[in-house]
Amino acid sequence: MKLYYDQPARNWHESLPLGNGRLGATVYGGTKKETLALNEDTLWSGYPEKTQKELPEGYLVKVRELTEKREYQKALEYLENCFKTSEDVQMYIPFGNLCMEMLEEEEISDYGRELCLDTAEVTVSYKNHGAQVERKCLISHPAQVLVYHILSEEAFSLKIYVEGGYPKETSCEAGVLKTKGQCPGRVPFTVGEGGSEKAVPVFPKEPEKQGMWYEGWGKAVTDGETEEAGDTLIVKNAKELTLYYAIRTSFNGFDRHPVLEGVSPVPLLEKDFSCTEKSYTALRTEHLVEYQNYYDRVRLFLGEEDDERDLRQRLLDFKDHPEDIALSALLFQYGRYLLIASSRPGTQPANLQGIWNAELVPPWFSDYTVNINTEMNYWPAGPCNLAEMGEPLLKLCKEMAADGKETAENYFDAKGACSFHNVDLWRKTTPADGRAQWNFWPLGYAWLCRNLYDQYLFTEDKEYLEEIYPILKENVRFCVETVVQTGKGYAASPATSPENEFFFEKERLTVAQYTENENAIIRNLLRDYLEASQLLGIKEELTEQAELVRAQMVPTAIGSEGQILEWNEEFEEVDQHHRHLSHLYELHPGRGITEKTPELYEAARASLLRRGDEGTGWSLAWKILMWARMKDGVHVGELLEHILHLVEPDEAMQVMGGGVYANLLCAHPPYQIDGNFGYTAGVAEALLQSHAGVIHILPALPRKWEKGEVTGLKARGDVTVDISWENGKAEAQLYSDTDKNIVVRIGKGEKAELELKAGMLYILDGELN
């Protein structure tokens, strides 16, 4: 599968992303000047710093009492005053641009640019004065370098240099282009009108206040000549060139100062550069073997794949001709590609922009936003057969524990651990700057636990379960200590529903006595923890407490219009079509609303209809997943088409204009990668579900997908499933490495019990309707 273009990228949103989990680049494909916007996953501002704040004694009890008396305005004002000195996260910053500029005049024809998902490489081909030129770029995980190869029928000359990003110094030493720079120190943020945040990068002189050091090295291997010219490397009279580029930082762990306790990038770069002894062909072969081990596990075919029309034009045409369903398959596989490219064992997790950011101050600081976005990044890992890519998320959760325990004690006088909604490289868990609408929500860590346990359900890896169990346990400890009895059961109180507001006595407010979202997260956490405890044979005081609290949690409530209630009262919503679907957590990603709870199931449907089909890119993706859980293929299909709306790079930030940019990266707008991952997870959910012990084949097939084939999807229970369908009939092939009894259903057919034997392939067929 490929993304094709008939011209170079005119802006970052048309450039093509490459990555190996740690290094990232977006390739513009210019002929006169090639630009590679570079990133490295530990390039963040700041350093470890305690951000716990002193709070008034008994502040939480006071806010809770105010909400119990329905004095919501006073509760909000008091809480925001308590949190007014909160600090926001640090930011993920760009390295800068690696540039190659041709020195001859050019006359270009037959131009083509493509990103091949099957090989994870960008190819640019054209003729210059009639002579064929081919350029290829990849980022190797085995070699940990970017490799750019040029092959030309006629000799060329070019200069190589680095520009952009924060100030840095570049020089040539023994044929190597060396760039040295430093990230800003701890960046202070200010909140302006409407809650807009601005970052002010600082570069202190004191080492203890300085940010990360970093270096980038480039080396050109060519059949031509090389010259050094200050901060530029020049190549002359070449027909072939291989450029190797490596980046390393002084990062030495989330809890170590990158200057005072940092590592030198030089030994790491020297190790990386050992690969320059290998040929381009050898490096490419090594790269393909490693990458395709992951990518080739899953295939989806819905129509002609290799449509060589310009993708930007194809997206424009899709608005009036949505029968181009192969675009859906392309965007599905693109999500898998992006996860492999931005999250590998040993790297940092994929952040709001994955690993691709060209802005000095990125939107929302390109952080880990854990009130939906970071979790969505990893929803495809299980069903799309990429469980290994979830390792960085587990690492993040382990590293959040230290600060998370301090946050639980300082803000809630509780044991266990918790996190508010923004996390960064330094694993900050305290509240962000700004308003309670987003900063008073302490269940980000608990939500991440849902991802961790769900991955276990897909793999059934007991060693992994033992590894995540302490994380589940600390979050459960926090929750059982902080829930309080209300007139309707245990609840987290006071509470908010992420970033949403309600009207009360004509005021826009956010802090309620309790919310369905926070209670739902706790219900699911307790359920997962108790299941894990049973699987591991653990019975102790905390499990008994968890059982008691779970049995007496405030139940999900239904409002006067048959909808799920978001807050403890049926308040008037400020925005009925709000992008967050937090009150439907039990439907997805939770497990509490299913066809086995018909009243709540229909209430969830009513809530989805009330929310509508507009939203940010990630919100549309979440709705795809929820409508798939509702087994509504028609609605799923409409949303799959809706997200293929072309967004221009100059479109202003908004909450109702979701779609994709010309390079298929998801538009909030602005760019956020979570929508790409949510879309991929949504397609998988429409094709295969595995809940409550039932493997459901094609539960929410879009109406226009009359014929297709998917191979390699995973069902919970570690069952691999291949599916093909045509003319209302489907065939499924199921495989397991262990013996197990399962229940299978195809389309709207009846359930059937099946005994799988390890290593044997089982074939089923059935009618879809």
N, C-alpha and C positions, 0 to 999 in steps of 0.2 A: 504494500500500500504506500502511496506517495502523495505528498502535497506538491502540486505543480504551479509554477508562475512563469509568465513570459516577460518579466522585467525585474530589475533589482528592487530590493526593498527601498521604499521612499522614507520610511520611518521605522522606529523600533517595533511597532505593532505589526509590521510586515516582515520583519526578520525572523529567521528560523532557529528554534532552540535546540541545542545539543547539551548533553551532560553525562557525567558518570557518577552522579550522586554527590560528589564534592565540588568538582569544577563545572562551571556552566558557561555557555557562550551562546549568543544569538548572532547568526550570520546574515549579513546584508546582501552579499552577492554582487557588489558593485564591480564594474570592469576597470574603470580608471582608478578607483579607490575602493578597496575592500575593507570593510569594517567588521570587527568581531567585538561585540560588547561582552566583557568578561566578568565572571563572578566566582567567588570561592566561599564555601558555606560557613566559614568561621569569621568572615570579614564583617564584624559588628563594631559599633561604637561602644565605648565604655569599658567596664571591668567589674568584677564582683563587688557588690556594695549592699550593705544592709539597708533595706527600705521600709523596715517596720516603723510605724509611727506611734507616738504616745496618744492614747485615746482617753476621753473622760471615763472615770469609773462608772460602771453600770449603764453605759450608753446604749447597749443593745436592749437591755430590759426596758429602758425608757422608750425607745422607738417601738418596741413590741407593744407596750402598754398603750401608746398613742394609737397604733393601728387597731388594737382591740376595741378602743373607744371610738373608732372611725374618725379619728382626727388625722387624716392622711396628709393634709397639707403641713401640719406641724411636724409630723414624723419625717417627711421629706426634708423640710428645712433644717431640722436638727441633725439629721444624718449627714446631709451634705456639708454642714458646718463642721461636723466631726472629721470628715474625710478631706477637707479643703487643702490640706498639705500633702496629699498623696502624690507620688511620682509615677510617671509613665515609664514604659519600657525603653530600652535602647533600640537602635535601628540597624537593620541589615543594609550594608552599603556596597556600591559597585567598585570593582577594581579599576575600571576605565576601559578604553578601547584599544585593541591591537589593530594597527592599520598597515596595509600594504598598498602602496601607491605606484602605479605604473609610470615610467619616465618617458615613454614614447607617445606620440599621437596615436589615436585609435580610430578605427572605422568598424563599428560593431554590426554584426548581422547574426541571425539564427540563434538568438539568445534564449536560454532556458535555465530555470532554477528549480531545484526540487529538494525536498526532505524525504528520504526513503525510511519509512518506519521499520521495514524488514531488516535494514542494515545499520540504522542509527547513524546516517551520514548525510551531509548536504553536498549536492553536486551542482556546480555551475558550469555550463558549457556555452560556447559561442564561437563565432569566427571574428578574427581581427584582421582586416585587410585580406580576407579570404582564407587565412590560416586558422586551423582548428585549435582551440584552447579548451582544456578541461581542468577544472579545479574540484578537489574533494576535501571535505573537512570532517573529522570525527574527533571524539574525546574518548580515549581508551581508559577503561577501568583497570585492566591489568597493568598498564604502563603508567597510569595516573598523569597523562599529559594530553594536551590538545595537539593534533597533527593536521597540518594543512598542506596539501600536495597540489602542485601545478605542473601540468604537462602541456607543452605547446609545440606546434609544428615549426614555428619560427622563433628565433631567439628573442628574449625580452629582457628588460632591466626594470628594477623596482627598488623602492626604499621601504624599510620596515621601521615603524616607530610606535610609541604608545602615547595616547592623548586622553584627556577627559578624566573624570573621577576627581577625587580630592588631590591636593598638591603632592607631587612625588618627584623623585629625581631619577633620570635614566642616563646610562652610559654604556659604552661598548668595552668589553674586556675580553681579550683573546677570542674574538669572534662570537661572543655571547652578548646579547642585548639584555642588560640588567636594569630592572626598575625597582626602586625601593620607596616605600611610602609608609604612612602611619594613619590609622583610623582616628577619628575624633575621640576625645575623652568622653566622660559621661555627659550626654547631651541633655541640656535642660529644655523643657517644653513649656509653651504657654498656651492657654486655652482662650480663644477669642469668642466673639459673638457667634451664637448658634452651635457652640461646642467645637469649632474648628481648631485643630491643633497645629502649632508651628514648632519646628525644631530649630535650635540655634547651635550649630556645630562649634565646638571649642577645641583648641589645641594648647593645653597648658604646658608650661615649661617644667613643672615638677614631675619627675618620673612616676610618682605614686598617683598622679591624676591623668596620666597619659593613656592613650588607647593602643590598640593592637599594632604591632609592626608587621609588615608583609613585604614579600619580594616576588617579582615575576621574572623568569628567565626565558629568553628566546634564542634558538639556534637554527641557522639555515644551512642545510646540506644540499649542494647543488653541483651541476656539471659546469656552471659558470664561474664567475669570480665574485668574491665578497670584499667589501671595503667598510671600514669603520669611519663614521663622520659624527663625532660627538655623541648625541643621543639618538643616532640613526644608524641602522645597518643597511648597507646598499648591496644589492645583487646585480651583476651585469652579465650580459651575453649568455643567458641561461635558457635552456629548453626544458629543464626539469628542476624543480625545487621542492624540497620537503622542509617545512618549518615546524619545529617542535616548540611547544610553549608550556611552561609549568608555573604554578603559583603555590606558594606556601606562606603560612603566617606564624606568628609567635604564640598562637593559642595553645594552652597547656592544660585545658580542662575548665569546666564551668566555675570552679571554685578557686582558681589560681589567677593571680594578677598577670595579664599578658606581657607586662614590661618587667615588673619586679620578679616574677616567677615564670616568665615565658621561656619558650624554647627558641633556639636559633633556626630560622628557615633554611639556612645554607646547607647543612647536612642532608636535609630532606630533599632539597632541590638537586643536590649532587646525585643522590640516589635516583631521583626521577630521571635525570639526564643520562643515566646509564643506558636508557632505551635508544639514545641517538645512534648507538652502534648498530641498531637493527634497521633494516630497510623498511620503507613505507609499506611494501607488500606484506612483509612479515608482521608488522604491527597491525595492519588491517585484518589479516587472517586471525591473529590472536584476539583482536577486538570482536570480530564476528562470532567466533566460537563462544566466547564468554557471554556476550549480549543475547545471542539467539537462544541460549539455554533457557532464558526467561521469556523472551518475547514470543517465541514459537509455541509456547504451551497452549495458547488460545488463538483460535481463528474465527472470524465472523464474516460470512458472505451473504450479502443481500442483493447484489446486482453487479454491474460492471465496476471493477475496482480501479483499473488504470485509465481513468478519464483524464486525458492530458490537456483539458481546458484549464486556463488560468483560474486558480481557486478563488481569487477575489471576484472574478466575473461569475464564476459558478455560484457563489453565495448570493450575489445580486440576482441572478436568474432564479434561484430557489424560491424567492419571494412569490413569484408568479407561476413557478413550475415545481411544486414540492414533490413531484414524483421521483426526483433524484434521490432515492432512498439510500443509495450507496454512500452518500455523505454521512448518514447516520453510522454506518459501519466504520467509516474513516474516523469520525470523531470518537467512537468507542475505542478503537485501537490506539488512537492518539493519546487518550487518557492513560492507557496501560504503558505506552511508550514514555510519557512524561513522568509516571511514577518510577519506572526503572531509571530514568535519567536524573531524578531529583532526590532519590532516597535509596541508599544502599546500606547494608550492614557496615557499621563503623562510622557513617557520616552523621551530620545533623539531620533532623527531620525536615521534610518539605515545609516551608513557611507559607505565608499568604501568597507569595509570588513563586513558590517552588524553590528554585535557586536562581531565578532570572530577574534581575532588577538593574535598571540603568539610571535610576534617579538618585541624586544625592540625598534627598529626603523623600523616601518612598511613601506611598499612601499607607496610612496606619502603620508606618515604620517597618513594613514587611515582617511583622512579628509572628508569633504563634497566638492566634486568637482562639481561645479554647471554649467559646460559648456556641460554637458550631463548626467554624472553619477548619481548624486543625483536624478535628475528628473526621470531617468530610473528606479531607485529603487521603485518608486511609481506608475509606469504605470499600474501594475496589480490591484491596489487597487479598481478602479471603476469597470472594466469589470468582475473581479473575485470575486466580492461581499464581499470586505473587506474594505469598505469605512472608518470604524473606525480606521484602521491602518494608515490612512493619517493624523491623528491629530498631531503627532509629527512634520510633515512637516509644517503644519500651524503654530505651535508654533515657529518653526525655523524662518519662514518668519516674524512673529510678532517681534521676538527678533532681527532680522537683521535691523529693521527700524532705530534704534538710530544711529548705526555706519554708516548705509547706507546713511542717510541724510548728515552726516559729509563728507562722501566720495564724494557724489554728489557735495557738495559745494566746497570742497577743490580741487578736481581734475578737475571739470568741471564748477565751478562757477555757479552752477544750483541749483534750488529748487528740491524737490522730493527726491528720494532715489535710490541708485544703488548698485551693488556689482560686484567686479571682480571675478575671477573664483574659488578661494579657500576660504572656510569658515571653522571655527572650533567651538569648544565648546563655545568660548568666543565671537562668532559672528563677527569676523573680516571680513570686506568687502573690504579692500584695496588691491592693487596689490600684487601678490606674488613676490618672488625673481626670478631673472633669465631673460629670454629673452621675448621680445614683442610677440614672437610667441605664448606664452600662457598667459603672464601676462597683456597684454593690450587688454582687452576684458571686458567691464563693464556691460554686460547685463545678468549676472547670476540671479540676482533678478527678472528681467523681465521674464526670461524663467521659473522660479519657479511659476510665476503667471499663466502660461498656465496650470500647474498641478492643481493649486487651482481652477481655473474656470472650468476645465474639470471635476473635482470631483463634482462641483455643477451640471453640466449637467447630471451626472449619478443619483444624489440623488434628485435634485430639492428641496433642503432644503433651504427655504428663510432665515431662521435665520443664516445658514451657509454663505449664499451669503452676508448678511449684515456684517458678521464678516470678510470676506475676502475683502470686497469692499474698505476699507481704504488702504489696501496693493496695490491693483490694482491702486488706485488713485495716490498714491505717485510715483509709477513706471511710470505711464502715465505722470505725471507732469515732471518727469526727462526727459522722451523721447521727449515730445513736446518742452521742453526748449533747448534741445541739438541737435536736427536734424537741418540741414542747407539745403538751396536750392542749388541744383546742376543744371546742364543744363537739367537734366532729371526728376527732382522732388526732394522732401525732402529725405534726407538720413542721417544716422549716419556717421559722418566723422570727422577724419580719422577712419579707422576700420581694424579689422583682421577677418579671418575665423579660428575658434578655432584650434590652434596647427598646422595649415597647412602653406605651403610655395608656392611661385611661382617664376619663373625665369623672370628677366627683365635685359636686357643688360648683360646676362651671370652671374648675381648675384642671389643668393638665398635670397628672401625677404619675408616679412610678412605683412607690413603695406601698405594698399591700400587707395584710396580715399573713397571707401565704399565697403561693401560686401553684398552678398545676405543674409547671415545668420543674420547679425545684423538688416538689413532692414526687414527680414521676422519675426523676433521676435517682432519687433515694430509693424508691420502690425497686427499680431495676438493679441498682447496686446491691441491695440486700438480697435480691433473688439470685444474682450471679454469685455473690459471696457464699451464700448458703449452699448452692449447687457445688461450687468449688470445694467447700469444706467437706461435703459428703463424699465427693470423688476422692479426696485426699485422706479421708478417714479422720477428720479433725472435729472434735466436739469439745468446746470450752465455754467459758463464761461469755465471751463476746458473741459466739454463735447463738447462745440462748437469748442474749439481749436483742440480737438482730431478728430472731424469730418473733419475739414479742413485739418489737416495733413494727416489723413488716405486717403482722396480723392486724395492727391497730392504726395503720396509716390512714390519713384522710383519703377517702376514695375519690376517683375522678368524677366530677359533677357535670350535669347536663343542664343547659340553659333553656330559656323560654322558646327559642327558635330551634331547639333540637341540637344545638351545638355544644361542643366541649367548652366549659368555662375556663377562662385563662387565669382569673384571679379568684379570691375567696368570695367575692360578690359578683353579681352580674352587672359590672360597670358598663357604661357606654364607652366604646372603643374610640380612641383618637383617630386611629387609622385602621379601618376594618380590613384593609388589604396589606397590612404590614408584612414586610419581607420575611421576618422570623415566624416560624411555625412551632414555636417552643412548646405551646400547650398540647401539641400532638406528638410529643416525645414518645408516648406509650405506643403509638402506631409505628413510628420509625424515628430513631433506631431502636427503640425499646421493644418489649415483647408482651406488653400488657393488654393491647387492643388487637384482637384478631376476630376471625369469623366465629370463634368460640365464645366471644363476648358480643353478641349481636346488637344489643342496645348501644353500647359504646362504639361499635364498628360503624353503625349508621350515624351516630353523632359525629364521628370523625369525618365521615363523608360530607355531612352538612357543614362542618367547619372548613373543609377544603373548598367547598363551593363558595362559602362566604369570603374566604381569603382571595379567591379569584386566580387567574392564570398569568398575571403580570408579576414582575419582580426583578430583583437582581439576578445575575447569571447563576449564582449558587442557590438562590431561592428557587429558581425554576428547576434546578437539578433535584433539590430536596422534594419538590412537588412531584417530580417524575417518580421518585422512589415511593412516595406515599400513595400515589394513584396506582402504582404497581402492586403495593400491598392491598389495595382495594380491589385488585383483579380487574381493573378497568383499562383494557387495552386501547379503547378509543381515546380516552383522556391522555394516556401515556403517549400515544402517537401524536396528538396535537401539541403536547409540550415538547416532544422531541423535535418537532418541526419549528416550534417557536424559538427554541434556543439557537437555531441555525440562522438567526437574524444577524446581518452584518452590521457591526458597530464601527463607526469611524473613530480614529484616534483622538480627534479634537472634540468629541462629544463630552459634555460636562458630566461630573459625578452626579449620579442620580440613583434612585431606588426602584425605578420601574422600567429601565431600559436595557435589561439583560440580554446578552447574546454572545457573539464571538467576534474577535477581530479577524483581519484578513489572514493572519497566521494561525487561526483556529484557537488561539488562547482565549480563555473565557473573559468576557467583559462584565464587570459589576454593573456599569462601568464605574471606576477604572478597572484595569486588569487585576484579577485575582484568579489563582489557579484552582481553587476549590471547586468551582463550577465544572471544570474539565473532569475532575475526579468523580464528582457527584453524578455527572452525566454518564460516565462509564459504569459506575455502580448501578445507576438506574436502568440502563439497558440490560445489564446482567440480571437485575431483579425482575424485569419483564419477561426474560427468557427462562429463568430458573429460580425457584424459591425453595427454601428448606427450613421450615419453621414447625415447631411443635411435633417433631418426629416425622413430618411428611415431606417427601421430595416431590415438588410440583413442577411438571414440565410445561413450559409455555403458558404460565398463568395469566399473563397480561400482554399477549402478542398484539402489537399495533395492527390496525386493520389493513394498512397498505402493505404490510410485510407478508405477502401471499406465499412467498417462496423464500427459503433461506437455509442456512446451515451454520451451526456454531459448534466448535470442538474445544474441549479442555476446560470447561467451566467446572467450578468446585461447588459441591453441596456440603452443608454442615454434616459432620460425620466423616469427613475426608473421603468423599465419593466423587470421582471424576465422571463428568457427564458430557456426552456428545449428542447433539440434537439436529435433526433435519426435518423439514416440513414442506408440504406442497399440496395444494388443492384440498385444504381442510384436514389433512392427515399428517401425522407426525411419527417419527421413529426416534427412539432414544437408546443410546448405548451407555451402560453404567459399569464402572470399574472401581474396585476397592482393593487395597493392599492387605486388608484384614477381613475375616469373616464377620458378617453383621446381618441382622434382620432389619429391613426397611419397609416403609410404606411409600408407594409411588402413585402419582396421579398425573394423567396427561390431559391438558386443557380443562374442559368442563366434565370430563369423564369421572368414573367411579374410582375410588382408591383401591389399590391392590397391594397385598403383602408380598414381599420378595425376600428370599434368603440369598444373600450374596456370599460367594466363596472367594477367598483371597486369590487374586491373580487371574480370575476368570472374567470374561466379558459377557454381559447380559444385554440382550436386545429386546426392547418392547416397542409396540406400535399401538396407535389408537387414533380415534377421531378427536378433533379439537373442539367440536361443538356438540 
